[in-house]
Amino acid sequence: MNLHEAIHARRSIKQFTDRPIAREEIERVLDAAVLAPNHRMTQPWRFYVLGPEARRAYGAVLGARKAKNVEDPEAARAVIEKVSAAEAALPAEIVVSMTLDASMEIREEDYAAAMMAAQNLMLAAVATGLGTHIKTGAIMEDPRARAAVGVSEGERIVAIVQLGEPAAVPEAKARRAATEVTTWVA
């Protein structure tokens, strides 16, 4: 599969098969991730490959956030357990983090580089027949999530990428054409 085919084939996969993802497969997509462009060659990205227990611990934090507004304590516990079990059952999950430079300018550049590394990872996965689902949001700043996935001090989680063999591939969603969002400046 060439690059354009991988870009066009990439989807957010929400259901994976039970096929385990081999360490070599994960290493291959991580090898692609670290080839992302990065200003000043800071290479700010760090990757945490979560095993089942780490996925379960992260899922418990995610579930607790989802259950926050559930009034019935038993129902809240059920939400936490359901989310925790779903995360633990994933074939693979990779936390993408970045080092935090003292300079805000460099931090901004490094954030962009870390997200490009995540994109490289996801496109490499598609090219090898795997699927991904990237997760971002406020949970990335939650100290409980950081502790659950083992992210070091002086780092920021930028994304969590679920990885596995797709059980189903959704249809492409409509996107605006590049011509609609492009201005040619003389």
N, C-alpha and C positions, 0 to 999 in steps of 0.2 A: 504494500500500500504506500503510495507516495504522500508527500506532505499535504497537498491539496485534498486528497481523498480523506486523509485522517481528520483534517479540519472540518470537512463537510460531514463526516460520519460521527464526529464527537457529539454525544448527548449526555444529559444528566441521567445516569442509570439509578433507578430506585429499587430494583430487584436484581439480586445476584443469585447464581446457582450456588450449590454447596461445595463446588470444587475448591479445594485449598489452593492458595496462591503460593508458589514456591519462593523461597528466599532469592533464588537467581532471577526470577521474574521481577521481584521488587527491586533488586539491585540494578537491573537493566533500566527500569524507568527512572530510578534515582540518578543513574549515570547520565541520562538525558537531561534531568532537572538541573544538574550543576553546570551545564553548558549554557545556561541563560546569560544574556548580557547583563553586566553590572558595572556601573560607573566606578572608576577608580580601582577596579578589581578588588572590591571589598569582600566579595563572596560571602554575603551576610546570611545566607540560608543555612538552616539546620533542619534535620529531619528526624522524627521520632516514629519508628515503626511499632505500632501498638499490638501487643499480644492479646489473647482473649481476656485476661484479667484486667489489663489496662483499658481495653475497650469497654468492659463492663463498668469499671470505675468511672470512666468518662461518661458513659450512658447514665449512671446514677446521678451525676451532677446535672446532665442535660434533662433528665427526667424530673429532678427536683425543681428545676427552673420552670418546666412545663406544668408541674403540679402545684405551683405556687398559689394559683387562684382557685384550686379545687378545695371546696370547703369541707367535704367529708374526708376525714383522715384515712379511712380504708380505701376510698377511691383514689386519693392522692398516692398512697403506697402502691396501688395497682398501676398507676401511671408510671411511677418511678421504676418499678420492676419490669414493666413492658418495654420501656425505652432502654433500660439497662440490658435486658436480654437481647433486644434487637441489635444493639451495638456490639455485644459480645459475639453474636452470630455472624457478623460480617466476615467475609473471607480475609480482608486486610484493611487496615486503616493507617494512614500516614499523616502525622502532624507536620505542617510546614511552619517553621518559625524563623525569626530573623534576629540577629544581634542588634542591640540598641547602641548606636554611636552617640557620643556626647553632642555632636553637631546635628541640629534639626534638619539642615539641608541634606546631610548624608543619610539621616534616617528616612527622609522622604524618598531619596534615590534607592535606598536599600529595600524599602517596602515594595517599590515598583519591581525591583530585581527579584525579590522573593515571590511575588505573584507571577512573574514571567517564568520562574523555576517551576511553579505549580502548573502553569500552562504546558511547559515542556513535558513535565511528568504525565499530564493527562493525555497529550497527543501521542507520546510514546506508548502509553497504555493502549490507546485505540489502535495504533499501528500494529500491535502484537496480539490483537483480538480481545483485549480486556476492556472493561468499562470503568468509569469513575463518576463520582458525585462529589462536588466540592461544597464544603460547608464553611460559612463565615458568619459573622454577627457578634453580638454582645458577649456571648459565652466565651469568646476568645480572650476576653479581659478578666473573666471570672477566676479569682485565685484558686478556687476549688478545682476548676477544670485544669488549670496549669499544674496543680499538684497531682491530679489524677494521671496526667500524661507525662509527667516528669520533666517539664520544660524548666530549664535553668534560669536563675536570676540573671537579669541583664539581657533577656530575650523577650520577644513578643510573638505570640501565636498569630499568624496571618490567615491560615486556612487549615482545614482538616479535609483530607481527600480519602473517600471511601473507594476501595479498589477491589475488583473481582470480575469473574466471567459474567457477562450480562445474561439474565434469565429472560429479559425482554428489552427490546430497544424501542423507545417511543419515536413517533414521527417527529420530524423537525418542526419547530415552531416558526411561525412567520417572523421574518426580520425585515427591517427597513433596508432598502438597497443602498449600497455605498454612495451611489449618485445623489441620494436624498440628503446625505449628511456630509457631503464633500464640497468645499469651496476651493476653487483654483485661484490662487493669488498671484498676480503678475509681478 
